[in-house]
Amino acid sequence: MKRLLLLSNSTNPGEPYLSWPQSHIQDFLGKTVKKILFFPWAGVTISYDDYYETVAGQFDKFGYAVESIHNIKNRSNLMSRFDAVMIGGGNTFQLARMLQNENMVNPIREAVENGMPFIGWSAGSNITCPTIRTTNDMPIVEPKSFNALDLIPFQINPHYTEATIPNHGGESRVMRIKEFLMLNREIYVAGLPEGSLLCVENGSMYFAGKGLCKIFRYGEEPRLFKDGDDLSWLLQG
């Protein structure tokens, strides 16, 4: 059974790094997980070393050891050497390009499908979808494909907000999601607000955290879900 903890964001304004999801992470990983493989490849304005050190420092406090893919030269039987996999946020296009160029899409997918726990935030959550086409990021690089890990049968829009800027003529988040749905009519999109997550375990899924999760699909009125609500039906596609 697949196990995924998909965070909208890592850190809320004014709070320490990864503090809001700490209890969720520890509950999700439990005591059997000891060593986590981290992918910092979405990072663009931060070096992989700095990204790794920041994440590893926090997870050490949580009770877990983290090793970064960019420091591993021998990748034979890579996934079998770890108890969990984790992908951080940043730019989703850069993340997809690196995963594809480094031939890591299939190893990650196979490991997670065989039960390895997965944690992602922002771009790291978006990459678990069938495609990266509901990311908020600018396409600063061109991956080989927009196809993602396809670990869940629906799309995520991280950092979801309905805030608008006065006198600004650009599209709102809702308008952009509606554009996606016009051309992808059979797939759901989950708008995850800041400080929220989706947890997939034992064939079920629930929403947790602040705000409301908004589920979109072409031809349907958007539906709102609160902390603790069961969203297992989304796993049916």
C-alpha positions, -999 to 999 in steps of 0.1 A, spaced: 0 0 0 13 35 -9 20 59 19 23 96 11 24 128 32 18 156 8 23 191 22 12 223 6 42 242 20 71 236 44 69 267 66 43 292 76 53 329 79 69 337 113 74 301 122 105 279 124 113 258 93 91 227 90 75 234 124 38 233 115 40 197 100 63 183 126 37 162 145 22 150 112 57 139 100 65 121 132 32 103 133 35 94 96 71 80 98 68 65 133 97 48 149 105 22 123 119 47 98 155 56 106 171 68 73 155 91 47 167 98 11 162 135 3 159 151 -31 169 188 -31 166 191 -69 138 216 -69 160 241 -52 172 270 -75 180 300 -53 195 278 -26 225 254 -31 218 217 -27 243 216 2 225 244 21 191 229 13 202 195 26 218 209 57 186 228 66 163 199 61 187 174 77 191 196 108 153 197 113 148 160 108 176 152 132 156 170 158 126 149 148 147 118 153 155 108 117 188 107 97 187 123 62 210 118 33 208 138 1 208 123 -34 233 149 -46 260 135 -23 256 99 -34 279 87 -62 271 50 -60 234 47 -68 232 9 -72 204 -5 -52 198 30 -40 163 29 -28 168 -3 -8 193 15 14 167 38 28 135 36 48 117 66 33 120 91 5 114 129 7 113 156 -20 115 193 -11 99 223 -27 113 248 -52 107 250 -89 87 220 -103 101 223 -138 136 220 -125 126 191 -103 110 172 -131 140 178 -154 165 165 -128 144 135 -119 141 126 -156 177 134 -165 190 114 -135 167 84 -143 151 86 -109 114 86 -119 110 48 -120 131 40 -90 111 64 -68 77 53 -82 85 16 -78 98 21 -42 67 41 -31 43 17 -49 60 -11 -29 53 7 4 82 31 10 69 62 28 70 94 8 70 130 21 69 160 -2 61 197 0 52 222 -26 70 211 -58 77 178 -40 39 172 -36 31 184 -71 55 159 -86 35 130 -72 6 139 -96 1 124 -131 15 157 -145 32 189 -133 7 210 -152 -10 224 -121 22 239 -106 23 276 -98 59 278 -110 74 296 -140 89 272 -166 125 283 -161 138 251 -177 123 226 -201 120 190 -188 118 161 -213 81 158 -204 55 172 -181 47 137 -169 53 133 -131 56 104 -107 19 94 -111 16 82 -76 -19 97 -72 -47 98 -98 -55 135 -93 -37 169 -95 -26 191 -66 -23 229 -67 0 237 -37 -2 271 -19 -38 275 -31 -52 309 -25 -81 329 -37 -64 362 -28 -63 388 -55 -43 420 -60 -64 452 -64 -61 467 -99 -41 437 -111 -53 423 -144 -36 389 -143 -55 356 -139 -65 344 -104 -56 309 -92 -92 298 -98 -91 311 -134 -59 292 -141 -73 260 -126 -104 264 -148 -82 267 -178 -66 234 -170 -100 218 -165 -113 230 -198 -86 209 -215 -84 181 -189 -120 174 -182 -118 140 -165 -93 148 -137 -98 164 -103 -76 192 -89 -71 196 -52 -63 232 -40 -42 229 -9 -40 261 12 -9 270 32 -4 249 64 -24 219 50 -17 184 37 -31 152 23 -22 119 39 -25 86 20 -23 54 40 -39 19 38 -58 28 6 -75 59 22 -67 96 23 -76 125 45 -71 163 46 -55 179 76 -44 214 86 -55 250 83 -80 264 59 -102 244 35 -92 220 7 -110 230 -25 -117 202 -50 -123 212 -87 -135 192 -116 -149 203 -150 -187 208 -150 -190 204 -112 -193 230 -85 -161 231 -64 -164 212 -31 -148 223 2 -133 200 28 -120 208 64 -94 193 87 -100 156 92 -123 151 63 -120 118 44 -110 122 7 -104 86 -1 -128 88 -30 -102 109 -49 -79 79 -50 -103 63 -73 -96 88 -100 
